[in-house]
Amino acid sequence: MYSTKTAITMSLRDLLDKVSDYDIYSYYLGSIKPKKLINSPLRPDDKIPSFAIFPTNDGTLLFKDHGTGVAGNALKFLKLYKGIDNREELERELLKIVKWVNPSQTTQKAVRKAENGSSELNFGIVRQAFTEVDKQYWKQFHISMNTLKKFDVFSIKYFLCNDVVRGIYKDDNPMYAYKVDSRFKIYRPLASKYTKWRTNLTNANIQGYAQLPPFGNLLIITKSLKDVMCLYEMGIAAISPSSETTFISEDILEELKKKFKHIVILFDRDEAGVRNARQYSKQYGLDAIFVHKKFKAKDISDAVKANGFFVVKEWLTKTVERYD
């Protein structure tokens, strides 16, 4: 049996979850009555009513053109009716229907107030397979496709913020989504500093936390998921707060101290990074280290890019030997 909800890829699911089968049919055909024969919208020359939409036991609305025998679900109807043969066109057409069904959502403010008074952003992402541009970008930092998969990092065609498209992938401006718990951080590495990041992570969302081993000797707290993944490639467990202006909460930190013998801070070698590292080091009794100035880089991932993975790994391995 056909089903609109199952005959799709995961990248379309966030759009289809916002519309029903009825919405899709009525967007093109107007008010519809199941089981009633009409002239086939798939054949402009149809003069004898031979097309009908009918419900199944599970509530799915299927169509059948009795003149040709063609039948299927609402998604198949959309493709045939609009002559769509690729996923990008399908996503664009579905977005039109989403906006038609929920017109108020497309004009509302992108930021609404949550119950606790804080700004709350609802993100949706449309995933795609990693492109060659993506593979080359992450290769600079010695971050493999398997590591990206482990840490729930996706290449995305576009993302929606409160149901409005806010960014589109381009080869000269690629875009990635970091999934942390049920929230997202959107990363556009080649964009301006004003549009590079979009996030709805909270202080409770710790990057890399879900991927930690149950216990270990050393844990590094760094400032970004990219650095977390670089450290993972070096065999070192690491996590990162949700943003550079926050730190790990005291209750989580106490839990981590029970699982890891040593916890070390590795923030950026810049004014803000050094200042924050010293503050948290003193406040929580943690050691702090920085990327060696000889690498001419402020963080571990940039050091790898500029100097090579194994050179930086060798330095870091020797640096943390005292925690063995």
C-alpha positions as CSV (number, residue, x, y, z in Angstrom):
1,M,0.0,0.0,0.0
2,Y,1.2,3.4,-0.9
3,S,1.9,5.9,1.9
4,T,3.0,9.5,1.5
5,K,4.8,9.4,4.9
6,T,6.9,6.3,4.0
7,A,7.6,6.9,0.3
8,I,10.2,9.6,1.0
9,T,13.7,10.2,2.0
10,M,14.6,11.7,5.4
11,S,15.5,15.0,3.8
12,L,11.9,15.6,2.8
13,R,10.3,14.4,6.0
14,D,10.5,17.7,7.8
15,L,8.4,19.3,4.9
16,L,5.9,16.5,4.5
17,D,5.3,16.5,8.3
18,K,3.8,20.0,7.9
19,V,1.2,19.0,5.2
20,S,-1.4,16.3,4.8
21,D,-2.3,14.3,1.7
22,Y,-5.5,16.5,1.4
23,D,-3.4,19.6,1.5
24,I,-1.3,18.4,-1.5
25,Y,-4.3,17.5,-3.6
26,S,-6.4,20.6,-2.8
27,Y,-3.5,23.0,-3.5
28,Y,-3.7,22.0,-7.1
29,L,-7.3,20.8,-7.5
30,G,-9.3,23.0,-5.0
31,S,-11.8,21.4,-2.8
32,I,-11.9,17.7,-3.4
33,K,-14.4,15.0,-2.6
34,P,-12.9,11.5,-2.2
35,K,-14.3,8.8,-4.5
36,K,-15.9,11.4,-6.9
37,L,-14.8,11.1,-10.5
38,I,-13.4,14.2,-12.2
39,N,-11.7,15.0,-15.4
40,S,-8.1,13.9,-15.1
41,P,-5.8,16.8,-14.1
42,L,-2.9,14.6,-15.5
43,R,-4.5,14.6,-19.0
44,P,-5.6,18.1,-20.2
45,D,-7.5,16.5,-23.1
46,D,-9.6,14.2,-20.8
47,K,-13.3,14.9,-21.6
48,I,-14.8,12.0,-19.6
49,P,-14.4,12.0,-15.8
50,S,-12.0,9.2,-15.0
51,F,-9.9,10.4,-12.1
52,A,-10.6,9.9,-8.5
53,I,-9.0,10.2,-5.1
54,F,-10.0,7.6,-2.4
55,P,-9.0,7.0,1.2
56,T,-7.4,3.8,2.5
57,N,-7.9,2.2,5.9
58,D,-4.9,4.0,7.4
59,G,-6.2,7.4,6.2
60,T,-3.8,7.8,3.2
61,L,-5.4,9.5,0.2
62,L,-4.5,7.7,-3.1
63,F,-5.4,8.7,-6.6
64,K,-6.1,6.7,-9.7
65,D,-6.5,7.8,-13.3
66,H,-8.8,5.1,-14.8
67,G,-8.0,6.3,-18.3
68,T,-4.4,5.3,-18.1
69,G,-4.3,3.0,-15.0
70,V,-1.8,5.3,-13.3
71,A,-2.2,5.3,-9.5
72,G,-0.3,6.3,-6.4
73,N,0.0,8.5,-3.4
74,A,-0.2,12.3,-3.1
75,L,3.6,12.7,-3.6
76,K,3.5,10.7,-6.8
77,F,0.5,12.9,-8.0
78,L,2.5,16.1,-7.2
79,K,5.5,14.8,-9.3
80,L,3.3,13.8,-12.2
81,Y,1.2,16.9,-12.1
82,K,4.2,19.3,-12.0
83,G,6.5,17.2,-14.2
84,I,9.1,17.0,-11.4
85,D,11.9,14.5,-11.8
86,N,14.4,15.6,-9.1
87,R,14.4,16.1,-5.4
88,E,15.3,19.8,-5.4
89,E,12.3,20.8,-7.5
90,L,10.1,18.6,-5.3
91,E,11.3,20.3,-2.1
92,R,10.7,23.7,-3.6
93,E,7.2,22.8,-4.6
94,L,6.4,21.3,-1.2
95,L,7.6,24.5,0.5
96,K,5.0,26.4,-1.5
97,I,2.3,24.1,-0.2
98,V,3.6,24.5,3.4
99,K,3.4,28.3,3.1
100,W,0.0,28.1,1.5
101,V,-1.3,25.8,4.4
102,N,0.3,28.0,7.1
103,P,0.4,31.5,5.7
104,S,0.7,33.1,9.2
105,Q,3.8,31.1,9.9
106,T,5.7,32.6,7.0
107,T,5.1,36.2,8.1
108,Q,5.5,35.8,11.9
109,K,8.6,37.0,13.6
110,A,11.5,34.5,13.3
111,V,12.0,34.7,17.0
112,R,9.2,34.1,19.5
113,K,9.2,34.1,23.3
114,A,9.3,30.8,25.0
115,E,7.5,30.1,28.3
116,N,10.7,31.0,30.3
117,G,10.9,34.3,28.5
118,S,14.0,33.3,26.4
119,S,14.2,33.5,22.6
120,E,13.3,30.2,21.0
121,L,14.1,29.3,17.4
122,N,12.6,26.2,15.7
123,F,15.0,24.8,13.1
124,G,14.3,22.3,10.4
125,I,17.0,21.0,8.0
126,V,17.0,19.4,4.6
127,R,19.9,17.0,4.4
128,Q,21.9,16.0,1.4
129,A,24.8,13.6,0.7
130,F,28.3,15.1,1.3
131,T,29.5,16.8,-1.9
132,E,33.1,16.9,-3.1
133,V,33.3,20.4,-1.8
134,D,32.3,19.1,1.7
135,K,34.8,16.3,1.6
136,Q,37.7,18.6,0.7
137,Y,36.6,21.1,3.3
138,W,36.7,18.6,6.2
139,K,39.8,16.9,4.8
140,Q,41.8,20.0,5.7
141,F,41.2,19.2,9.4
142,H,41.7,15.5,9.0
143,I,38.1,14.9,9.8
144,S,36.7,11.8,8.1
145,M,33.2,11.2,6.8
146,N,32.8,8.5,9.5
147,T,33.7,11.0,12.2
148,L,31.1,13.5,10.8
149,K,28.5,10.7,10.9
150,K,29.4,9.8,14.5
151,F,29.0,13.4,15.7
152,D,25.8,14.0,13.7
153,V,27.2,16.5,11.3
154,F,25.2,16.8,8.1
155,S,25.6,18.6,4.8
156,I,22.3,20.5,4.2
157,K,20.6,21.9,1.1
158,Y,18.9,24.5,3.2
159,F,17.5,25.1,6.7
160,L,14.3,26.6,8.0
161,C,13.9,28.8,11.0
162,N,10.4,28.9,12.3
163,D,9.2,27.5,9.0
164,V,11.0,30.1,6.9
165,V,13.9,29.2,4.7
166,R,16.9,31.1,6.0
167,G,19.9,29.7,4.1
168,I,20.7,27.7,1.0
169,Y,23.7,25.6,0.2
170,K,26.1,26.8,-2.6
171,D,29.4,25.3,-3.6
172,D,31.1,28.6,-2.8
173,N,29.2,28.9,0.5
174,P,28.6,25.3,1.9
175,M,26.4,24.7,4.9
176,Y,26.4,22.1,7.7
177,A,24.1,21.2,10.5
178,Y,25.4,20.0,13.9
179,K,22.7,18.0,15.7
180,V,23.1,18.1,19.4
181,D,20.3,16.3,21.3
182,S,17.2,17.5,19.5
183,R,18.6,20.9,18.5
184,F,20.8,22.3,15.8
185,K,23.7,24.6,15.2
186,I,24.1,25.7,11.5
187,Y,27.6,26.4,10.3
188,R,28.6,28.2,7.1
189,P,32.4,28.3,7.3
190,L,32.9,30.6,4.3
191,A,30.1,33.1,5.2
192,S,30.7,36.5,6.9
193,K,31.0,36.5,10.7
194,Y,27.4,37.8,10.9
195,T,25.9,34.8,9.1
196,K,28.4,32.1,9.8
197,W,26.5,30.6,12.7
198,R,22.8,30.1,13.5
199,T,21.8,28.0,16.5
200,N,19.0,27.1,18.9
201,L,21.3,25.2,21.3
202,T,21.0,26.0,25.0
203,N,23.6,25.9,27.8
204,A,22.3,22.3,28.5
205,N,23.4,21.1,25.0
206,I,27.0,20.0,25.1
207,Q,28.7,19.2,21.8
208,G,30.3,15.8,21.8
209,Y,28.8,14.7,25.1
210,A,26.7,11.9,23.6
211,Q,29.8,10.5,21.8
212,L,32.0,10.3,25.0
213,P,33.3,6.9,26.2
214,P,31.8,5.8,29.6
215,F,35.1,6.6,31.4
216,G,38.7,7.5,30.6
217,N,41.9,9.1,31.7
218,L,41.7,12.4,29.9
219,L,38.9,14.7,28.8
220,I,39.5,18.0,27.0
221,I,37.0,20.8,27.1
222,T,37.5,22.9,23.9
223,K,35.5,25.6,22.2
224,S,34.0,24.1,19.1
225,L,32.7,20.8,17.7
226,K,35.2,21.0,14.9
227,D,38.0,20.9,17.5
228,V,36.2,18.1,19.3
229,M,36.3,16.1,16.1
230,C,39.9,16.9,15.5
231,L,40.8,15.6,19.0
232,Y,38.7,12.5,18.4
233,E,40.7,11.8,15.3
234,M,43.8,12.0,17.6
235,G,42.3,9.5,20.0
236,I,41.4,12.1,22.7
237,A,37.9,12.5,24.2
238,A,36.6,16.0,24.1
239,I,33.5,18.1,24.5
240,S,32.5,21.7,23.8
241,P,30.0,24.0,25.4
242,S,27.1,25.2,23.2
243,S,28.9,28.5,22.5
244,E,32.2,30.3,23.2
245,T,30.5,32.5,25.8
246,T,29.3,29.6,28.0
247,F,30.9,26.8,29.9
248,I,29.9,23.3,31.2
249,S,27.4,23.5,34.1
250,E,28.7,22.6,37.5
251,D,26.5,19.5,37.9
252,I,27.6,18.1,34.6
253,L,31.2,18.9,35.4
254,E,30.9,17.0,38.7
255,E,29.6,14.0,36.8
256,L,32.5,14.2,34.3
257,K,35.0,14.3,37.1
258,K,33.7,10.9,38.3
259,K,34.2,9.5,34.8
260,F,37.6,11.1,33.8
261,K,40.7,11.2,35.9
262,H,41.9,14.5,34.3
263,I,39.9,17.3,32.7
264,V,41.8,20.0,30.8
265,I,40.7,23.2,29.1
266,L,42.0,23.9,25.5
267,F,40.5,27.2,24.4
268,D,41.6,29.5,21.6
269,R,45.0,31.2,21.7
270,D,43.5,34.7,21.5
271,E,42.5,37.4,24.0
272,A,39.0,36.1,24.7
273,G,40.1,32.4,24.8
274,V,43.0,33.0,27.1
275,R,40.9,35.1,29.4
276,N,38.0,32.6,29.6
277,A,40.4,29.7,30.0
278,R,42.1,31.3,33.0
279,Q,38.8,32.2,34.5
280,Y,37.3,28.7,34.3
281,S,40.7,27.1,35.3
282,K,40.7,29.1,38.5
283,Q,37.0,28.7,39.2
284,Y,36.8,24.9,38.7
285,G,40.4,23.9,39.5
286,L,41.2,22.7,36.0
287,D,44.4,22.9,34.0
288,A,44.4,24.9,30.8
289,I,46.6,24.5,27.8
290,F,46.9,26.3,24.5
291,V,48.0,25.5,21.0
292,H,51.7,26.2,20.8
293,K,52.5,29.6,19.2
294,K,54.9,27.9,16.8
295,F,51.9,26.6,14.9
296,K,50.7,30.2,14.2
297,A,47.1,29.1,14.8
298,K,44.6,29.9,17.5
299,D,42.9,26.5,17.8
300,I,43.7,22.8,17.2
301,S,41.8,22.5,13.9
302,D,43.5,25.5,12.3
303,A,46.8,24.2,13.6
304,V,46.1,20.9,11.8
305,K,45.1,22.7,8.6
306,A,48.3,24.9,8.6
307,N,50.8,22.3,9.9
308,G,49.5,18.9,9.2
309,F,47.6,16.4,11.4
310,F,50.5,14.2,12.5
311,V,52.8,17.1,13.4
312,V,50.1,18.6,15.7
313,K,49.1,15.2,17.1
314,E,52.7,14.5,18.1
315,W,53.0,17.9,19.9
316,L,49.7,17.4,21.7
317,T,50.5,13.8,22.7
318,K,53.7,14.9,24.3
319,T,51.9,17.9,26.0
320,V,49.3,15.7,27.7
321,E,51.8,12.9,28.7
322,R,51.8,14.3,32.2
323,Y,48.2,13.2,32.6
324,D,48.9,9.5,31.8
